[in-house]
């Protein structure tokens, strides 16, 4: 099968390429070669390669900066998706699109179902919601929208690397404890995507994150503990729980964004790993990739 992958340099794009099946031909142009804001370029690439499936991982993900860069967020997360849709429709290619828990307002007290009403709080969430709606309105029979949450990996910028970096530099950290969701290792999500590449009987919205529930505070504590266990940290630090109001950000976040994965588990025939187990696996992989001595220099501050 021939597949066009956008967003190859992001966390998920790199994981998809790392574990791609041998029988899949993946065309994965860089953003310089294929900018999804350019409809003519998209049509040209799709016409040249005639992919049977498009996996769209390209996105504007700078949650706080999106409040100021509204136009850029909508150009990529809404109009860019529409541009790909038009080109895909011309060739009949299937479409897998990655979305986010930020399409919800966080007022639920039980996990959000795939058909729960969306009500995004931020510009980022609104732009992603509109991207979803374009596909649901015009291409739902050939589209899978996969919502995920709190994504991290050994690659790119993310919360896990930031907490490790801060634990090395500081004796104490303050982390929000009243925002609840589920961390997701991008490797597990990539495996799920490759499953649905092979099974074309699914369409519409599905949810995927790792199993379990955590606050950002819980997640940070686990990162420190697992980092110590993996040999990526040499000392424990104090992590203090704080309220969202004590850590103001430009973009509002949903207080509760746990995704209900029951339907996805049935389709796959298994549940996802618990987020803590996945975190431990990722950190051991990260140590192997970077080496504990030079890992600190690779830590980066996350966009979200």
N, C-alpha and C positions, 0 to 999 in steps of 0.2 A: 504494500500500500504506500502511496506517495502522500506525504503530509507537509503542509506549510506551517511552520511555527513562528509566531511573532513573539518578541520579548525574550530573545534567546539569552541575554545577559543578566536577566533578573534571577532571583533565587529559584523560582519554579522552573524557568526556562533552562537553567543549568542542570537542575535535577532531571528534567525530562530527557535532556540530551545524554546525561550520564548513564541512565538506565534504559535507554531506548532499545526495543527489541531488534534483533539482527535482521528481521525480515521487513522492517519499516524503513522506507527511504524518507529521510527528514530534510527538507529544505528550510534552513534557519538563517535568513539574512539578518545582518545587524540593522540597527535603527538608521544608520547612515545610508544603507542600501534600500531599506523599506521603512519609510515613515508612514504610519497608518493615517496621518492627517492629510496625506497626498493621495486622493482617489485615483488619479491617473497612474501613479506608480503602482498602486495596489492592483489595478486591472492588468497592467503590463506584466507584473510578476506572476499573477494567477494564470493569465493567458499563456505565458511562456512555459510554466511548469505543470499546469492542469492538475493540481492536487485533488485527491479525493476527499480530503479532510483538512480543515484549518483549525489549529489550536491557538487561540488568542490569549497570550499572557502579557501582552503589551498594555501598560496602564500608567496613569499618573497616580502615584501613591504617596505623595508628600502631603499628608493629611492637614497639618497646620498651615503650610505654605499655600495650600489650595484656597484658603480663605482670602488671600491677597491675589493669587494667580488664578482667579476663577475661570478666565477665558481658556487658559492652557488646560485646566482640568477637564472642562467640557469638550474641548477640541479633541482630546485623546480618548477620554472615557465614554463619551457619547457619540460625537460626530465620527471619531475614528472607527468605532464599532459599526456605525451605519455605512461607512465607506467599505469596510470589509464585507459586510452583508450584501451590498449591491453587487460586488464582484463575485462573491460566492454564489449568489442566486443565478448569475449568468451561466455558471458552469455546473450548478447542482451540487457543489461540494457540501459535505456535512460540516458542522461548526461546533466546536467546544469552546466555551467562553468562561473565563474565570471572574467571579465576582466576590462579594465581601459581606461580612456580617454588619458592616456599617450602613447597609440599606435599612436597618431597623432602628427604632427610636430608643430601645432599651427599657421600655416600660413594662414588658412582660415579667412574669415571675416563673414561667415555665419555658422550656426550650422552644425556639421559633421553628415552625414547620415550613416546608418549602412554599406552601400557599398562604402563609401568614401575610397580612397586609404590610407593605413597606411604608416607612415614614422616616426617611433619613434626616439627621440633625445637621450634618455638615455639608459643605460644598463637595467634598470628596464623595460622601455617601450619595448625595443627589446626582452627581455626575455618573456614578456607577449604576444607580437605579435607572436612570434614563437609558444607559447602554443596554441594560437588561430588557427594558420595555421595547426598544427597537426590535430586538430579536424575537420577543414573545409576540409582538404584533404582526411581524412580517415573515418570520422564518422558523416558527416554533417546531414544525414537523421535522426539521433537519438540524435542530440545535439542542445541545445540552448546556445549561448554565450551571456551573458548579460554584456555589457560595462556600467560602472558607473563612477562617479567622486566625488572627494572631500568628501569622506565618513566620517561620524562621528556618535557617539552614546553615551549613558551613560556609555558604557563599554570601556575598553582599552585606548590606547593612541591616541589622535587626536588633531586637531587644536583648536577645541572649548575649550577643557579643558586647553590647554596651554594658550590661550588668557585670560581665567578667572584667571588662576594662575598668569600670568604676571600683570594683572590689580590689583591684590591684593598686589603685591610686588613693583610695579613701579608707577611713576607719569605720564610717557609717554611711548609710544611704537612707533616703526617704522614698517610699514607693506607695503609689495609690492602692488602697485596699477595698474601695467600694465600687470598682468596675470589675465585672465578672464575665468571663467567657471561657474559651478553650484554646490553649496553644496548639499549633499544628506544625509538625515537621514537614517541610516541603517534599522530602523524599517519599513519605507515605502518600501525600497527595498526588505526586507524580505517578506512583504505582496505580492508584485508582484511575487516573486519567488514561493510562495505557490499557487498563482493563476495558474502559468504555470505548476506546478506539476500536477494539475488536468486537464489541457488541453494539450493533447499530439499531437495536430495537428500543432504545431508551431515548426519550426526548423531554424537553421542559426543564424545570428547575430541580436540582438535587442539592443536598447539603453534605459537606465533608469537613470534618476536623478530627483530631485525635479524640479519644474517649476521655470522659471526666470533665471536671469543672475547676476553675481556679480564678483567683483575683490576680491582678498584676503583682501584688505583694507576695501571694503564694508562689507565683511563678519565679519571682526574683529570689526568694528563699531557696527554692529548689535548684535554681541555677548555681547559686553559691555552693550548696551542699554537693551537687553532682560535679561541679567544677573542682571542688576539693578532692572528691573521690577519684576523678579522672587525672589528677595531677596538674590541672591547668591553673589552680590557685594554691598558694602556700600558706594562707591564713584565712580565718573566718572574720567577717565583719558584722557589725550590728546593722540590721535592716529594720527600719521603723515604719509601721503602717501609718499612712496619712489619708485624709479625705480628698476627694477631687477638688473641693473648694480651696484646699491648701496648696494646690499645684495647678494654677490656672493655665490653660492652653488656648491658642487662637481658635481651634476647632472644638466644638462639643463632642464628647464621646458617649455612646450608649452605655448606661450603667449595667445593663444585663444583655449580653448578646450570644447566649449559648444556642447553638444550632441543633435541632433535632435531626439525627442521622438515621433513624429507624428504617425509613424506606430505602436508604442507600445500603444499609447493612443487609437488608433482604435481597437486594439486587446482587450484591457481591457474594453473599453467602457467609459473611463473617463480619465481626465487629472490628473497629480500628483498635490499635494499641492504646493503652492509657498514655496520656500526655507525658507523665513523668518517666515512663519507660522509654518513650521515643526521645525525650530530652537526653537521657543518659546515653543512648546509642549515638545521637548526633554529636555529643561532646567528645566521646571516644573517637568518632570518625574525625572530628575537627582536630583533635590532638595528633592523630596519625597523619593528617594532611599537612599540618603546619609545623608540628613539633612544639612542645611546650615552651622551649626557650625563646622562639621568635613569634609565638602566637600573639603576644601583647601588641606588637607593632601592627598587626593586621586588624585589630578591633576597630570598629567604626561606630559613630553615633547613628541611631536609626532615624528614618523618616517618620515612623509611627511606632 
